[in-house]
Amino acid sequence: MSGQDRKQAIDAWKKRDVDAGIFAVRCRVTGAAWIGGWPDVDRVRNRIWFTLGQGSHPNRALQAAWRAHGADAFTCEVLERLEPCDGNWARDAQLKERAAFWRAQIDGAPL
């Protein structure tokens, strides 16, 4: 890949459409759920699975469940996609509000 091609690929990646949203990580064995919001909900699973696999996820309860039951016992699903809004502050406030709503609906722990 030439330098120009690389630059174009990077620019295209930066300009891609991303969907902010709310997601749930569930343990099929225990039925436990962890609910969170993320600015790029389609890619959050990779981030979480990587940190869990490395044993470095900050949520201790989720990390303990991962160690006890293994990766195959977990699923990640998108619960809600948010409409695009102006500015990161508004998006972050909306993510926080909707994540709290879904935690109450599902009786899930914060992530």
Backbone bond lengths (Angstrom), bond angles and torsions (degrees), N, CA, C in turn:
res aa  C-N    CA-C-N  psi(-1)  N-CA   C-N-CA  omega(-1)  CA-C   N-CA-C  phi
1 M - - - 1.453 - - 1.529 107.75 -
2 S 1.302 115.61 127.32 1.464 120.11 -179.92 1.530 109.84 -75.21
3 G 1.314 114.94 166.56 1.459 119.92 179.44 1.520 112.32 -60.80
4 Q 1.330 116.02 -38.17 1.470 120.61 179.26 1.526 110.92 -67.45
5 D 1.341 116.74 -42.72 1.469 120.70 178.22 1.521 110.71 -62.41
6 R 1.317 115.35 -40.59 1.466 120.22 179.55 1.530 110.25 -63.12
7 K 1.322 116.21 -44.42 1.461 120.23 179.65 1.527 110.88 -61.95
8 Q 1.322 117.42 -42.02 1.463 121.15 178.67 1.526 111.26 -64.68
9 A 1.329 116.61 -39.48 1.465 120.29 178.60 1.525 110.76 -64.89
10 I 1.318 116.77 -40.99 1.470 120.85 178.70 1.525 110.29 -65.12
11 D 1.327 116.84 -43.90 1.467 120.53 178.59 1.530 111.43 -61.90
12 A 1.327 116.54 -41.83 1.472 120.25 178.57 1.520 110.58 -63.51
13 W 1.332 117.15 -40.04 1.467 120.88 179.83 1.526 110.34 -64.88
14 K 1.316 117.36 -41.39 1.466 120.97 -179.63 1.528 112.23 -66.67
15 K 1.336 116.87 -29.07 1.462 121.09 -177.10 1.525 113.19 -93.61
16 R 1.320 117.90 2.22 1.461 120.74 -177.41 1.528 110.30 -65.85
17 D 1.302 115.87 153.81 1.461 120.99 176.56 1.523 108.97 -79.01
18 V 1.311 115.90 133.05 1.462 120.95 175.85 1.519 108.42 -125.06
19 D 1.309 115.63 147.40 1.459 121.52 179.09 1.516 109.40 -110.41
20 A 1.317 115.89 121.67 1.453 120.34 171.19 1.521 107.21 -77.73
21 G 1.323 116.20 149.88 1.453 117.38 179.70 1.508 113.85 -174.70
22 I 1.309 113.69 -178.38 1.456 123.24 -178.93 1.522 107.81 -108.98
23 F 1.327 115.87 138.76 1.457 120.62 -178.04 1.524 109.85 -135.13
24 A 1.321 115.13 161.84 1.466 121.59 177.10 1.518 108.86 -128.90
25 V 1.318 115.76 134.32 1.462 122.60 169.86 1.518 105.11 -104.24
26 R 1.318 116.46 124.64 1.466 120.76 -176.54 1.519 111.03 -121.99
27 C 1.319 115.03 143.57 1.457 122.13 173.19 1.527 106.94 -100.39
28 R 1.325 116.10 118.28 1.469 120.16 -179.13 1.522 112.19 -68.25
29 V 1.326 117.56 -27.25 1.465 121.08 -177.20 1.524 111.05 -73.43
30 T 1.327 116.78 -49.04 1.465 120.73 -175.08 1.523 113.51 -96.88
31 G 1.322 116.93 -19.21 1.460 120.65 -175.90 1.516 113.39 82.24
32 A 1.328 117.55 1.67 1.461 121.32 179.99 1.524 110.22 -68.53
33 A 1.335 114.99 149.00 1.462 120.63 178.81 1.521 109.27 -134.12
34 W 1.313 115.30 142.71 1.451 123.23 174.96 1.521 106.84 -122.02
35 I 1.333 116.28 128.66 1.459 121.83 -173.61 1.524 109.56 -114.60
36 G 1.326 115.90 136.25 1.456 120.29 178.09 1.511 111.46 -149.43
37 G 1.312 115.41 169.75 1.451 122.19 175.21 1.513 109.11 -122.12
38 W 1.329 116.34 148.52 1.458 119.63 -177.87 1.526 109.29 -149.86
39 P 1.343 117.39 144.36 1.464 120.34 -178.93 1.529 114.41 -65.33
40 D 1.326 117.95 -24.03 1.468 121.76 178.91 1.524 107.72 -129.08
41 V 1.315 116.15 78.20 1.462 122.57 -169.77 1.534 113.06 -64.10
42 D 1.322 117.85 -24.40 1.462 119.58 -179.66 1.527 112.41 -72.06
43 R 1.312 117.22 -19.44 1.456 120.35 -177.02 1.529 113.89 -112.86
44 V 1.303 117.85 2.83 1.460 120.45 -176.17 1.526 112.02 -67.80
45 R 1.330 118.10 -32.10 1.462 120.47 -179.25 1.525 111.04 -58.06
46 N 1.320 117.84 -44.62 1.463 120.76 -179.99 1.521 111.18 -59.23
47 R 1.308 116.99 -41.73 1.461 121.73 179.93 1.528 110.86 -63.27
48 I 1.313 116.04 -47.06 1.462 120.25 -177.63 1.522 111.07 -67.74
49 W 1.325 117.33 -46.85 1.467 120.50 -179.01 1.530 110.82 -61.71
50 F 1.328 117.58 -36.59 1.459 120.57 178.76 1.523 110.70 -64.02
51 T 1.337 117.40 -49.72 1.465 119.45 -178.30 1.524 111.39 -66.45
52 L 1.324 117.57 -36.30 1.465 119.71 176.69 1.523 110.70 -66.02
53 G 1.313 116.89 -42.15 1.459 121.19 178.92 1.517 112.73 -63.88
54 Q 1.328 116.41 -31.72 1.461 121.38 178.13 1.530 111.89 -82.46
55 G 1.324 116.91 -10.20 1.463 120.64 -177.66 1.515 112.79 76.27
56 S 1.328 116.85 23.12 1.461 120.40 -174.21 1.526 113.77 -120.58
57 H 1.322 117.61 18.22 1.465 118.66 -179.67 1.526 109.36 -71.27
58 P 1.338 118.40 136.57 1.464 120.55 -176.84 1.532 114.85 -70.10
59 N 1.324 118.57 -20.12 1.462 120.56 178.68 1.529 108.36 -85.14
60 R 1.309 116.13 106.47 1.470 121.06 -173.32 1.519 113.24 -65.62
61 A 1.313 117.27 -37.21 1.468 120.05 -179.82 1.526 110.67 -66.07
62 L 1.318 116.90 -43.14 1.460 120.99 177.68 1.522 110.39 -64.82
63 Q 1.325 117.34 -42.98 1.465 120.76 179.52 1.524 110.70 -63.04
64 A 1.321 117.69 -40.29 1.469 120.97 178.79 1.523 111.04 -65.37
65 A 1.320 117.25 -41.42 1.466 120.55 178.24 1.527 110.30 -64.86
66 W 1.315 117.22 -39.01 1.472 122.22 178.13 1.529 110.16 -61.70
67 R 1.319 116.01 -44.99 1.473 119.65 179.60 1.527 110.94 -65.15
68 A 1.315 116.61 -37.78 1.464 120.63 -176.64 1.524 112.66 -73.60
69 H 1.331 117.98 -36.46 1.462 120.62 -170.82 1.526 114.70 -114.71
70 G 1.321 118.58 -16.86 1.460 121.61 178.26 1.517 113.59 84.89
71 A 1.315 114.75 165.31 1.466 122.02 -174.98 1.522 113.11 -62.10
72 D 1.314 117.40 -34.20 1.468 120.37 -176.91 1.524 113.31 -67.04
73 A 1.319 117.39 -15.81 1.462 121.06 -179.31 1.529 112.57 -85.62
74 F 1.337 117.78 -1.50 1.460 120.65 -173.36 1.521 112.56 -116.77
75 T 1.328 114.46 146.71 1.463 121.74 173.86 1.524 108.54 -129.16
76 C 1.311 114.97 157.84 1.462 121.10 175.34 1.518 107.15 -130.88
77 E 1.318 116.29 124.86 1.460 119.58 -178.97 1.521 110.71 -131.83
78 V 1.308 115.43 146.18 1.459 121.68 175.84 1.522 107.50 -83.43
79 L 1.322 115.96 124.15 1.461 121.17 179.80 1.525 111.83 -91.56
80 E 1.327 116.00 -34.66 1.462 119.70 -176.12 1.524 109.60 -158.65
81 R 1.310 115.51 137.14 1.470 121.55 172.78 1.526 107.28 -104.21
82 L 1.314 115.67 134.54 1.459 120.32 -178.10 1.521 110.72 -91.53
83 E 1.310 115.04 148.70 1.460 120.51 174.57 1.529 108.38 -68.33
84 P 1.323 117.43 143.89 1.470 119.34 176.91 1.526 110.40 -59.00
85 C 1.319 115.96 141.56 1.458 120.09 178.59 1.524 108.93 -135.87
86 D 1.311 115.41 166.63 1.458 120.84 -177.51 1.522 110.29 -82.14
87 G 1.300 115.65 122.85 1.454 120.88 172.68 1.515 114.64 85.09
88 N 1.312 113.93 148.04 1.461 120.54 179.65 1.520 112.29 -68.48
89 W 1.331 117.21 -33.65 1.457 119.71 -178.02 1.522 110.59 -62.46
90 A 1.321 117.07 -46.38 1.468 120.91 180.00 1.523 110.60 -64.54
91 R 1.330 116.83 -41.94 1.463 120.85 178.98 1.529 110.59 -62.60
92 D 1.333 117.22 -45.54 1.461 120.74 -179.00 1.527 111.81 -63.74
93 A 1.329 117.09 -38.88 1.465 120.75 177.55 1.524 110.59 -64.92
94 Q 1.324 116.34 -41.02 1.465 120.46 178.90 1.533 110.66 -66.89
95 L 1.327 117.71 -40.30 1.468 120.89 177.44 1.527 110.71 -60.52
96 K 1.316 116.08 -44.06 1.466 120.48 -179.44 1.533 111.07 -63.28
97 E 1.320 115.94 -44.73 1.469 121.09 -179.31 1.531 111.72 -63.84
98 R 1.318 116.96 -47.15 1.473 120.64 -177.75 1.529 111.67 -70.73
99 A 1.317 117.79 -33.65 1.466 120.01 176.84 1.531 109.87 -64.24
100 A 1.329 117.10 -40.75 1.466 120.52 177.32 1.527 110.53 -63.10
101 F 1.328 117.12 -40.80 1.463 121.08 177.17 1.527 110.61 -59.09
102 W 1.332 117.33 -48.88 1.466 120.90 -177.56 1.530 112.15 -68.55
103 R 1.328 117.57 -33.34 1.473 119.23 176.03 1.522 110.15 -62.12
104 A 1.329 116.66 -39.75 1.463 120.57 178.22 1.529 111.19 -68.39
105 Q 1.323 117.87 -38.94 1.466 121.56 -179.03 1.525 112.25 -66.95
106 I 1.319 115.90 -41.07 1.464 120.99 -172.76 1.524 111.99 -98.91
107 D 1.316 116.82 -11.17 1.457 121.87 -172.81 1.528 109.60 61.30
108 G 1.325 114.98 48.33 1.457 121.24 -179.09 1.514 111.56 -101.87
109 A 1.309 115.02 161.05 1.457 122.20 177.81 1.527 109.21 -87.93
110 P 1.324 117.01 153.17 1.464 118.89 177.70 1.527 111.56 -69.95
111 L 1.305 114.49 148.95 1.461 119.69 177.83 1.504 109.17 -125.12
